[in-house]
Amino acid sequence: MGLFERYLSVWVGLAIVFGVVLGHFFPDLFSVIAALEYAKVNLLIALLIWVMIYPMMVQIDFSAVKNVGKSPKGLVLTLVINWLIKPFTMALLGWLFFKVFFASLVDAQTASEYIAGMILLGVAPCTAMVFVWSQLTKGDPNYTLVQVSVNDLIMVVAFAPICAFLLGVSDIQVPWETLLISVVLYVVLPLIAGVITRQVLNRRSQHGVDTFVSRLKPWSILGLLATVVLLFGLQANTILAQPQNIVLIAIPLLIQTYGIFFIAYFAAKKLNIAQNVAGPACMIATSNFFELAVAVAISLFGLHSGAALATVVGVLVEVPVMLSLVAFVNRDKAKYQQAISTESGC
């Protein structure tokens, strides 16, 4: 591992502090950055995510994608966790903490909005950042692409009904622009760019792809750190103005995130899913499509609502937590391989 990867948690911690400091002392700069958006998708963050995703897209070999169907367990795992378990455990934890444990700390209306924001996060599986987590855990890029694509297709038809059921709201308006633009920006376009790049590199040299990806890796990590700085800079005033509420929301979100991951990871071992498929599958099940969740929270409850704040806290919690899970997956590789059977298949 290189210097950046070995001490990634340290760099992320520094990026979080740096982002909050910058956001506090230079709010006008981040107001300009926040305005650079279309359909609730921030264009600068989208560019940085592109920097992170592109190296993995170059590694995707379409001739191998067809083999995913021969080992469907990893795909089934992430679909079951994402659509049959995660939304409902998120709703349960939200109710348990804000209607029971924290009932005396938060008024009833605000508590309901916090729960709503958590539910919106739980019903929106990740589209973009999961490619980064997969790359950091050396996941199978072909399988990751299929997992993300299938989840996106299901999200188109399942997001609104599940939200309506759990929120008790019948007129959920899905921001289709945000959903479709995000999928195009974070999956379709980088995938096309990756395929074209791969073809060019393969024509030039047998090891062209590996050499190119290794050269891009530091830029991918820098893109991640810059994204962290931006996310925390954009929310610096919220973090500093409402630290207690941020902590209250973060507690059930942390329990949900780690809980879902280890449920999926345990199930992956029992199903004998290969580690390079299990890691990304668990990451997809754990992380969230925060652009979609934030957009729906704002449209349903308002920009300054508790629901919008909860989705923002979800964004802030996700990156450090997911990096800790990346570190766990990488450390656990040898033990994982010993735990699963020698039979092939995932």
N, C-alpha and C positions, 0 to 999 in steps of 0.2 A: 504494500500500500504506500502511496505517496504521502508527502507531508500534509497536503490538504485533507485527504481522506482519513489519515490516522488521527488527526486532531480536529475532525469536523465538528464535533460537539462544542469544542472551545470556540471555534470561529463563529458558529451559529449563536452561541451565548453573547459573544462580543457584538455580533451583528444586531441582535435584539436590543442591547443597551444603546448601541450607536443609533439605531433607528428611532428609539424613543427620544433620545437626546436631540437628534436632528429635527424630529417632528415637533418637539416642544419649542425649540429656539428658532426654527425656520418654518412656521406654520404656513406662510404664504407660498413657499416653494412647493409644499405638499398639496396645497389647495390647487395649484396649477396642475400638478401631476394627477390629482384625483379627477380633474375635469377632462383629462385625456381618455375618455371612454366612449364606447358605443354599445348600446343595448346592455348596460351595466357591466360590460367587459372592459377593464382598464387596459388600454393599448400598450402601455409601457410594461406592465406586468406580463401581458401576453407575449411581448417580445422576449422578455427574460425567460419565460417558460419555454418558448421556442428554442432558446439557446440550450436549455437543459434537455429538452426532448429530442432534438435533432440527432445527436449521436446515437441514441438507441434506435431511432427510425432507420438509420443507415445500416444497422445490423440485421434488420428484418429481411429474411429470405423467403420470398413468396413460394418458392418451390417446397419449402418445409411447412408452410402454414397449413397445407392440406392434411398434414399428419396429425394435427391437433385433434381431429375427429376420432383418431384411433385410441386416444387416451382422454376421455371426457371427464374424468373425476374432478380435476382441478376446476374446470368450468362449472360443473354442477355445484361444487363446494361454494364458490363465490356467489353464484346465483341464489342458493338457499340462504346463505348468511345475509346477503344484501336485501332480499325481498321478503323472506319469511321470518327472519329473526331480528335483524338490526333495527328496523323502524319501530317495532313493538317494544324492544328492550329500552330504546331511547325514550319512548313515551312513558314507560313504567318508571324509569329512573328520574325523569323530569317531574312526574307527579309525586314520587316518593320524597324527593329532596325539597321541592318548593311548596308542596301541600302538607308535608309532615315535618321533616327535619328542620327546614328553614322557614316554616310558616310564620314564626314570630319575628322574623327579620325582614320579610318582604310583604308588602300589601297584596291582597288577593288578586287584583287586576294585573299588577306587574308580574306576579308569580305565574299567572296564566299565560302571559305573553312570553315569559322566559321559556316555559314548557313548549309553547308553539314554535319558538325559534329552534329549540333542540330537535323537535320532531321534523322540521323542515331540513335540518342537517342530516338527520337519520334516514330520510327518504331520498337523498341525493347522493348516490355513489360517485366516486371520483372519476373524472375524465382525463385530466391533464397530468397532475403531479404523480399519479401512480406510475407513469413511465419513468419518472425520475427515481422513485423508490425501487422499482424493478431493476433499473440499471445499477443502482448502488448495491443491490444484493446479488448482482450477476444473474438475474432471472432470465428465463427464456423469452427473448423479445417477440418471437412469433406467437407464442402462447399468450403473452401479455396483450398483444394487439387484439387477438380474438376475444379474450375476456372483456376488455374494455369495450369493444365494438358491440358485443352481445348485450352488455349491461346498458349501453347507450340506447340500443333499440328497445329494450324493455322499459327503460325510463320514459320514453316517448309516450307509452300507453299506460304505464302503471303509476307514474309520479302523482298526477292529479287525483285519481281515485283513492290511493292510500292516504295522501294528505287530507283529503276531504273526510275520510273515515276517522282518522286519528284526531283531527282538529275539530270535527263536528261542524265543518263549514261546507256548504254545498256548492258554493260558486267559486271554486279555486280557479284563478286565471293563470295558466302557465305562461310565463314570458317566453314565447316560442323563439323570439329573436335571440335572447340570451342563450337558450338551449342550443339552437341550431348553429349560431355563430361560434359558440364555444367548441362544439363538435368539429366544425369545419376548421377552426383556427388551431385546435390542439390535437386533432387526429388526422383529418383528411389532408390538409396542406403540408404539414411536416412529413406525413407518410409519403406523399407524392415526391417531395424534395428528397427524402431519404432513398426512395427507389431509384430515382434518376442518378443521384450521387453514387449509389452502390454499383449501378451498371457502368458508369464512367470509370470508377476505380477498378472494377474487376477487369475491364479491358486493358487497363494500364499495367496492372501488376497482380500477381497471385495473392500477395499479402497487403494489397493496397487498402482494403477496408480496415483491417486491424491497425495498421499504421495511422490511418486517418483518424480513427476513433480514439486511439491513445493520445493523439495530439489535441483532440477536442476536449478530452476529459477535464483538464484544469479549467477551461472556459465554462464547462457545464457546472462545476462546483462554484465558480465565481457568480454564475447566473443565479444559483440557489441562494448564495449569501446576499446578493443584491436584492433578490425578491424578499428575503426576510427583512432587510433594512427598510424596503418600501412598505411592506405590510405593517410593520410596527411604527414606522414614521407616520403613515396615514392615520393610524389610530392612537397616536401618542397622547393627545389631549383626553381622549376617552379613557385610556388606561390610567392617566394621572388624576382625572377628575372623579372616577368611580372605581377606585381600586378594590373596595369591599365587594361591590356587585360583580366585578370581574372574577374575583376569587370564588364567590358563591356559584357562579355559572360554570366556572372551570372545573369545580370538584366533580359534579356528575358527568361532565363531558370526559374528563380523564378516566373515570371508572368505566364509562361506556367504551371508550377507545381501546383501553388495555384489555378490558373484558372480552370484547368482540374479537380482538386479535387472537387472544389465547384460546378462545373457543374454536376459532377457525384453525389455529395451528395444531391444537390437540386432535381435531377431526382429521386434518391432513395427514398426521402421523398414522392414525388408525386406518385411514384409507390407502396407506402406502403411496402417497403422492410424492413424486420426485421433488427434491428440495428446490430446484430452480423453477419449479412451477408453483409449489406450495407457498414460497415467500411472496411472490407477486399476488397470488390469489388472496392471501391473508391481508396484504396491503390494500388491495382493492376493496375488500370487505370492511376495512377499518377506516379508510380516508373518505373525505366528502367533497362533493362538487359545490364549493362554497359560493361561486358566482350565482348559481341558480338559487341556492338557499337564501342568500342575501337579497336577491332581486324579488323573490316571492314574499319574503318577510316585509320588505318595504312597501310593496304593492298592497298587501293585505292589512298591515298594521301601522304603516307610516315610518318615515325615516328615523324618527327619534323614539320609536317604540322599544319595549323590552324585547320583543321578538327579533328586531333588527340587531339589537345589541348582542343577543345570544348567538346569532349567526356570526357576528364579527368575532366574538370570543372563540367560536369554533375555528375560525381562520387562524387566530393567534396561537391557539393551543396545538393545532394540527402539526405544524412544521417541526417544532421541537420534539413532540411526542413521536411522530413518525420516524424522525432520525434516531431516536432511542430504540425504536423497534427494528430499524435497519441494522443498527449495531448488534442487537440481540440475534437477529437472523444470521448475520455473518459470523458471530462467535459460536453459534449453536450448530453450524453446518456438520461438523464431525459427529456430534452426538445424534443429530437428526438422522444422518445416513445410517448410523448403527441401529436406530430405533425402528426404522421401516424395514419391511421384508426385502429380500433380494429380488423379488419378482418385479418385472418392469411394469409400467403402467402408472397413470396418474388420473 
